[in-house]
Amino acid sequence: MKPAVFEFVRARTLSEATTILLESEGAARVVAGAQSLGPMLNLRLVQPRILVDVTGIAELTEIDDRADAVTLGACITTANIEDGRLPGRGLQPLSVVAGRIAYRAVRNRGTIGGSVCHADPAADWISALCALGAQCVIAGPGGRRRLAVEDFVTGAFENALAPGELLQGIRIPRLSAHGHWGYNKLCRKAGEFALAIGAVVDDRERNSFRAVIGATRGRPIIVTEAREIRRTDGTGLDAIAVTRLFDRHGITDRATRRQHAAVLARALDQAAGA
């Protein structure tokens, strides 16, 4: 199929992009790598009146390198992250996660910001960034604001952007020198979207021990204190605690529970150095 007719506009500044989005009254969509939006346009699952190309906006490809965190512009590609082109220390999880996303052709064009905004429950970046405690930097007519990635994603394919707003970047805290992490996912074959994702970050210097269950039917499940689901001997999952967690979030199918528990247990072992 072919997309419905639309107007194509190349925004040169953040202010120009947010103005177009606001004045369109919901009829405009932002486009960068188009790895998710492109197929949706061809299938006419979305039919915007205006496409706003933001790849020429300098702020969206900048990297702000600070001692405690790095902020990646929303248009930085997954391939750039995979290739280790980020500055400094404490960012090891990013290149590993990036290298396991889809295929190289997709990673060459797909952007980290586009993936987060698309909010596919099975997307790697959402689960990984939630585990790292990352924040979205949002630009809009009223200025800039920050929102945790776990709050930015409001549901399956839904985000918290208000009219006229767009994602400028993602602020990612660095792992400390003694921080540990684990990431595991289950796919039918390499390159496909995950059936289950488990992500764990254990960073005592940052007072953070978070676990994430991704590839659910909606928002990822965030465990802000992962000790609650770990056995008292420090290894593996506490079966009772995990069962209660699944119950609270409406995961009732036994096969689905087994898949999520398996990848989460592997991620927890990786973070523990097992």
C-alpha positions as a LaTeX table, in Angstrom:
\begin{tabular}{lrrr}
\hline
Residue & $x$ (\AA) & $y$ (\AA) & $z$ (\AA) \\
\hline
Met1 & 0.00 & 0.00 & 0.00 \\
Lys2 & 0.95 & 3.66 & $-0.26$ \\
Pro3 & 0.52 & 6.35 & 2.38 \\
Ala4 & $-2.23$ & 8.93 & 2.19 \\
Val5 & $-1.29$ & 12.37 & 0.87 \\
Phe6 & 0.63 & 14.55 & 3.31 \\
Glu7 & 2.67 & 17.76 & 3.37 \\
Phe8 & 6.39 & 17.38 & 4.16 \\
Val9 & 8.11 & 20.12 & 6.17 \\
Arg10 & 11.78 & 20.19 & 7.20 \\
Ala11 & 12.08 & 22.09 & 10.49 \\
Arg12 & 15.34 & 23.98 & 11.06 \\
Thr13 & 14.96 & 24.79 & 14.77 \\
Leu14 & 13.22 & 23.39 & 17.83 \\
Ser15 & 11.03 & 26.49 & 17.97 \\
Glu16 & 9.92 & 26.01 & 14.37 \\
Ala17 & 9.13 & 22.33 & 14.95 \\
Thr18 & 7.09 & 22.96 & 18.11 \\
Thr19 & 5.18 & 25.79 & 16.41 \\
Ile20 & 4.21 & 23.56 & 13.49 \\
Leu21 & 3.13 & 20.80 & 15.85 \\
Leu22 & 1.05 & 23.17 & 17.97 \\
Glu23 & $-0.64$ & 24.90 & 15.03 \\
Ser24 & $-1.47$ & 21.60 & 13.32 \\
Glu25 & $-3.87$ & 20.73 & 16.17 \\
Gly26 & $-2.81$ & 17.08 & 16.17 \\
Ala27 & $-2.58$ & 16.66 & 12.40 \\
Ala28 & 1.25 & 16.62 & 12.28 \\
Arg29 & 3.71 & 13.86 & 13.10 \\
Val30 & 7.44 & 14.11 & 13.71 \\
Val31 & 9.68 & 11.93 & 11.52 \\
Ala32 & 13.40 & 11.13 & 11.81 \\
Gly33 & 14.59 & 7.61 & 10.99 \\
Ala34 & 11.05 & 6.47 & 10.00 \\
Gln35 & 11.76 & 2.83 & 10.93 \\
Ser36 & 8.45 & 2.64 & 12.82 \\
Leu37 & 6.46 & 5.48 & 11.29 \\
Gly38 & 7.27 & 4.51 & 7.69 \\
Pro39 & 5.50 & 1.14 & 7.74 \\
Met40 & 2.57 & 2.66 & 9.63 \\
Leu41 & 2.19 & 5.30 & 6.92 \\
Asn42 & 2.30 & 2.69 & 4.15 \\
Leu43 & $-0.39$ & 0.63 & 5.89 \\
Arg44 & $-2.39$ & 3.80 & 6.57 \\
Leu45 & $-2.48$ & 3.03 & 10.25 \\
Val46 & $-1.69$ & 6.73 & 10.68 \\
Gln47 & $-2.65$ & 9.46 & 8.23 \\
Pro48 & $-1.08$ & 12.76 & 9.31 \\
Arg49 & $-1.69$ & 15.88 & 7.28 \\
Ile50 & 1.89 & 17.07 & 7.89 \\
Leu51 & 5.18 & 15.25 & 8.41 \\
Val52 & 7.78 & 17.32 & 10.24 \\
Asp53 & 11.36 & 16.22 & 9.49 \\
Val54 & 13.50 & 17.08 & 12.55 \\
Thr55 & 16.81 & 15.51 & 11.49 \\
Gly56 & 18.29 & 18.90 & 10.61 \\
Ile57 & 17.84 & 20.37 & 14.10 \\
Ala58 & 21.26 & 20.61 & 15.73 \\
Glu59 & 20.05 & 20.12 & 19.32 \\
Leu60 & 18.60 & 16.73 & 18.43 \\
Thr61 & 21.99 & 15.27 & 17.48 \\
Glu62 & 24.04 & 16.78 & 20.32 \\
Ile63 & 25.63 & 14.85 & 23.18 \\
Asp64 & 25.85 & 16.66 & 26.51 \\
Asp65 & 28.62 & 14.96 & 28.49 \\
Arg66 & 28.49 & 15.53 & 32.26 \\
Ala67 & 30.25 & 13.82 & 35.16 \\
Asp68 & 27.12 & 12.05 & 36.43 \\
Ala69 & 25.08 & 11.61 & 33.24 \\
Val70 & 25.06 & 11.95 & 29.47 \\
Thr71 & 22.18 & 13.48 & 27.51 \\
Leu72 & 21.73 & 12.06 & 24.03 \\
Gly73 & 19.89 & 14.04 & 21.39 \\
Ala74 & 16.71 & 12.30 & 20.28 \\
Cys75 & 17.97 & 11.89 & 16.69 \\
Ile76 & 21.13 & 9.98 & 17.60 \\
Thr77 & 20.93 & 6.61 & 15.86 \\
Thr78 & 21.09 & 3.22 & 17.47 \\
Ala79 & 24.09 & 2.39 & 15.23 \\
Asn80 & 26.06 & 5.33 & 16.67 \\
Ile81 & 25.41 & 3.99 & 20.16 \\
Glu82 & 26.29 & 0.44 & 19.11 \\
Asp83 & 29.60 & 1.63 & 17.70 \\
Gly84 & 30.60 & 3.15 & 21.03 \\
Arg85 & 30.65 & 6.75 & 19.88 \\
Leu86 & 29.48 & 8.00 & 23.28 \\
Pro87 & 31.89 & 9.84 & 25.56 \\
Gly88 & 33.34 & 8.67 & 28.84 \\
Arg89 & 32.71 & 5.88 & 31.28 \\
Gly90 & 29.68 & 4.16 & 32.77 \\
Leu91 & 27.73 & 3.74 & 29.53 \\
Gln92 & 28.57 & 0.12 & 28.74 \\
Pro93 & 24.95 & $-1.11$ & 28.80 \\
Leu94 & 23.96 & 1.20 & 25.97 \\
Ser95 & 26.23 & $-0.23$ & 23.27 \\
Val96 & 25.38 & $-3.82$ & 24.26 \\
Val97 & 21.62 & $-3.19$ & 24.13 \\
Ala98 & 21.97 & $-1.27$ & 20.85 \\
Gly99 & 23.79 & $-4.13$ & 19.14 \\
Arg100 & 20.91 & $-6.51$ & 19.84 \\
Ile101 & 18.19 & $-4.32$ & 18.33 \\
Ala102 & 16.69 & $-5.48$ & 15.02 \\
Tyr103 & 19.21 & $-5.49$ & 12.15 \\
Arg104 & 22.08 & $-3.19$ & 11.19 \\
Ala105 & 20.08 & $-1.53$ & 8.42 \\
Val106 & 17.41 & $-0.59$ & 10.97 \\
Arg107 & 20.00 & 0.53 & 13.51 \\
Asn108 & 21.64 & 2.78 & 10.91 \\
Arg109 & 18.49 & 4.89 & 10.61 \\
Gly110 & 16.44 & 4.22 & 13.72 \\
Thr111 & 16.86 & 6.81 & 16.48 \\
Ile112 & 16.77 & 6.37 & 20.24 \\
Gly113 & 14.22 & 9.17 & 20.55 \\
Gly114 & 11.98 & 7.72 & 17.88 \\
Ser115 & 11.92 & 4.37 & 19.64 \\
Val116 & 10.99 & 5.92 & 22.98 \\
Cys117 & 8.26 & 8.11 & 21.44 \\
His118 & 6.82 & 5.17 & 19.48 \\
Ala119 & 6.40 & 3.39 & 22.84 \\
Asp120 & 6.22 & $-0.15$ & 21.51 \\
Pro121 & 6.05 & $-2.36$ & 24.64 \\
Ala122 & 8.51 & $-4.82$ & 23.05 \\
Ala123 & 11.14 & $-2.19$ & 22.23 \\
Asp124 & 14.55 & $-2.64$ & 23.86 \\
Trp125 & 15.30 & 1.01 & 24.56 \\
Ile126 & 12.29 & 1.58 & 26.77 \\
Ser127 & 13.09 & $-1.28$ & 29.17 \\
Ala128 & 16.83 & $-0.54$ & 29.23 \\
Leu129 & 16.36 & 3.17 & 29.85 \\
Cys130 & 13.79 & 2.57 & 32.59 \\
Ala131 & 16.27 & 0.29 & 34.38 \\
Leu132 & 18.97 & 2.96 & 34.15 \\
Gly133 & 16.64 & 5.62 & 35.56 \\
Ala134 & 16.79 & 7.76 & 32.41 \\
Gln135 & 14.77 & 10.92 & 31.90 \\
Cys136 & 13.20 & 12.44 & 28.79 \\
Val137 & 14.05 & 16.07 & 28.02 \\
Ile138 & 10.93 & 17.53 & 26.39 \\
Ala139 & 10.82 & 20.79 & 24.42 \\
Gly140 & 7.59 & 22.66 & 23.86 \\
Pro141 & 6.00 & 26.10 & 23.49 \\
Gly142 & 6.33 & 26.67 & 27.23 \\
Gly143 & 10.01 & 25.74 & 27.43 \\
Arg144 & 11.63 & 22.49 & 28.54 \\
Arg145 & 10.71 & 19.89 & 31.11 \\
Arg146 & 11.99 & 16.54 & 32.27 \\
Leu147 & 10.05 & 13.35 & 32.77 \\
Ala148 & 11.26 & 9.88 & 33.74 \\
Val149 & 11.08 & 7.45 & 30.82 \\
Glu150 & 8.79 & 5.19 & 32.87 \\
Asp151 & 6.32 & 8.11 & 33.18 \\
Phe152 & 6.81 & 9.31 & 29.60 \\
Val153 & 5.50 & 5.97 & 28.28 \\
Thr154 & 1.83 & 6.02 & 29.32 \\
Gly155 & 0.72 & 2.84 & 27.55 \\
Ala156 & 1.19 & 0.71 & 24.46 \\
Phe157 & 2.13 & 3.13 & 21.64 \\
Glu158 & 1.22 & 6.10 & 23.86 \\
Asn159 & 3.39 & 8.80 & 25.37 \\
Ala160 & 3.06 & 11.89 & 27.54 \\
Leu161 & 3.86 & 14.53 & 24.91 \\
Ala162 & 1.45 & 17.45 & 25.09 \\
Pro163 & 0.32 & 19.42 & 22.00 \\
Gly164 & 3.30 & 21.22 & 20.46 \\
Glu165 & 5.90 & 19.19 & 22.36 \\
Leu166 & 8.64 & 16.95 & 21.04 \\
Leu167 & 11.37 & 14.84 & 22.60 \\
Gln168 & 14.66 & 16.76 & 22.54 \\
Gly169 & 16.89 & 14.23 & 24.29 \\
Ile170 & 17.32 & 11.54 & 26.91 \\
Arg171 & 19.38 & 12.07 & 30.05 \\
Ile172 & 21.00 & 8.78 & 31.12 \\
Pro173 & 22.78 & 8.48 & 34.49 \\
Arg174 & 26.19 & 6.85 & 34.26 \\
Leu175 & 26.88 & 3.63 & 36.12 \\
Ser176 & 29.30 & 4.19 & 38.97 \\
Ala177 & 32.65 & 2.39 & 39.04 \\
His178 & 31.07 & $-0.42$ & 41.05 \\
Gly179 & 27.69 & $-0.47$ & 39.30 \\
His180 & 26.42 & $-3.71$ & 37.74 \\
Trp181 & 23.73 & $-4.39$ & 35.19 \\
Gly182 & 22.03 & $-7.23$ & 33.39 \\
Tyr183 & 19.87 & $-7.37$ & 30.27 \\
Asn184 & 18.19 & $-10.37$ & 28.72 \\
Lys185 & 15.40 & $-10.91$ & 26.23 \\
Leu186 & 13.54 & $-13.73$ & 24.55 \\
Cys187 & 12.87 & $-13.58$ & 20.79 \\
Arg188 & 11.65 & $-16.15$ & 18.28 \\
Lys189 & 14.74 & $-15.33$ & 16.23 \\
Ala190 & 17.49 & $-12.73$ & 16.33 \\
Gly191 & 16.36 & $-9.31$ & 15.21 \\
Glu192 & 12.69 & $-9.72$ & 16.05 \\
Phe193 & 10.81 & $-7.86$ & 18.73 \\
Ala194 & 11.05 & $-9.51$ & 22.12 \\
Leu195 & 8.46 & $-11.77$ & 23.72 \\
Ala196 & 9.92 & $-10.97$ & 27.15 \\
Ile197 & 12.57 & $-8.58$ & 28.46 \\
Gly198 & 14.36 & $-8.46$ & 31.79 \\
Ala199 & 16.63 & $-5.57$ & 32.81 \\
Val200 & 18.41 & $-5.01$ & 36.13 \\
Val201 & 20.71 & $-2.24$ & 37.37 \\
Asp202 & 22.43 & $-2.63$ & 40.74 \\
Asp203 & 24.42 & 0.51 & 41.56 \\
Arg204 & 24.92 & 0.94 & 45.28 \\
Glu205 & 26.85 & 4.21 & 44.90 \\
Arg206 & 23.77 & 5.69 & 43.24 \\
Asn207 & 21.50 & 3.95 & 45.75 \\
Ser208 & 19.76 & 2.23 & 42.86 \\
Phe209 & 18.73 & $-1.41$ & 42.52 \\
Arg210 & 16.04 & $-1.47$ & 39.85 \\
Ala211 & 14.48 & $-4.27$ & 37.84 \\
Val212 & 12.28 & $-3.94$ & 34.76 \\
Ile213 & 9.96 & $-6.43$ & 33.09 \\
Gly214 & 9.47 & $-5.39$ & 29.47 \\
Ala215 & 7.57 & $-6.62$ & 26.43 \\
Thr216 & 4.32 & $-6.57$ & 28.37 \\
Arg217 & 1.07 & $-5.52$ & 26.71 \\
Gly218 & 1.48 & $-1.97$ & 27.98 \\
Arg219 & 3.93 & $-0.02$ & 30.09 \\
Pro220 & 6.97 & $-1.87$ & 31.44 \\
Ile221 & 6.75 & $-3.13$ & 35.00 \\
Ile222 & 9.21 & $-1.24$ & 37.20 \\
Val223 & 10.52 & $-2.70$ & 40.45 \\
Thr224 & 12.24 & 0.23 & 42.16 \\
Glu225 & 13.71 & $-2.01$ & 44.87 \\
Ala226 & 14.82 & $-5.26$ & 43.25 \\
Arg227 & 15.74 & $-6.81$ & 46.60 \\
Glu228 & 12.01 & $-7.42$ & 47.01 \\
Ile229 & 12.03 & $-10.05$ & 44.25 \\
Arg230 & 15.41 & $-11.62$ & 45.00 \\
Arg231 & 15.89 & $-14.64$ & 47.25 \\
Thr232 & 17.28 & $-13.93$ & 50.71 \\
Asp233 & 20.53 & $-15.71$ & 49.84 \\
Gly234 & 21.12 & $-13.12$ & 47.10 \\
Thr235 & 20.75 & $-15.48$ & 44.14 \\
Gly236 & 17.85 & $-15.95$ & 41.77 \\
Leu237 & 14.24 & $-14.87$ & 42.06 \\
Asp238 & 11.92 & $-15.24$ & 45.02 \\
Ala239 & 9.10 & $-17.27$ & 43.42 \\
Ile240 & 6.43 & $-16.02$ & 45.81 \\
Ala241 & 7.40 & $-12.35$ & 45.38 \\
Val242 & 7.46 & $-12.65$ & 41.59 \\
Thr243 & 4.08 & $-14.41$ & 41.55 \\
Arg244 & 2.60 & $-11.55$ & 43.57 \\
Leu245 & 4.18 & $-9.07$ & 41.19 \\
Phe246 & 2.63 & $-10.78$ & 38.17 \\
Asp247 & $-0.73$ & $-10.90$ & 39.94 \\
Arg248 & $-0.64$ & $-7.17$ & 40.69 \\
His249 & 0.01 & $-6.35$ & 37.06 \\
Gly250 & $-2.51$ & $-8.76$ & 35.55 \\
Ile251 & $-0.04$ & $-11.22$ & 33.99 \\
Thr252 & $-2.00$ & $-14.44$ & 34.36 \\
Asp253 & $-0.97$ & $-16.65$ & 31.45 \\
Arg254 & 1.40 & $-19.35$ & 32.73 \\
Ala255 & 3.60 & $-19.46$ & 29.64 \\
Thr256 & 3.98 & $-15.68$ & 29.69 \\
Arg257 & 4.88 & $-15.79$ & 33.38 \\
Arg258 & 7.55 & $-18.41$ & 32.74 \\
Gln259 & 9.07 & $-16.38$ & 29.92 \\
His260 & 9.22 & $-13.16$ & 31.91 \\
Ala261 & 10.55 & $-14.91$ & 35.01 \\
Ala262 & 13.28 & $-16.66$ & 33.02 \\
Val263 & 14.68 & $-13.52$ & 31.37 \\
Leu264 & 14.41 & $-11.53$ & 34.59 \\
Ala265 & 16.30 & $-14.23$ & 36.51 \\
Arg266 & 19.09 & $-14.21$ & 33.90 \\
Ala267 & 19.34 & $-10.42$ & 34.04 \\
Leu268 & 19.46 & $-10.53$ & 37.84 \\
Asp269 & 22.27 & $-13.14$ & 37.71 \\
Gln270 & 24.18 & $-10.99$ & 35.20 \\
Ala271 & 23.91 & $-7.97$ & 37.50 \\
Ala272 & 25.16 & $-10.09$ & 40.38 \\
Gly273 & 28.13 & $-11.26$ & 38.33 \\
Ala274 & 26.90 & $-14.87$ & 38.24 \\
\hline
\end{tabular}
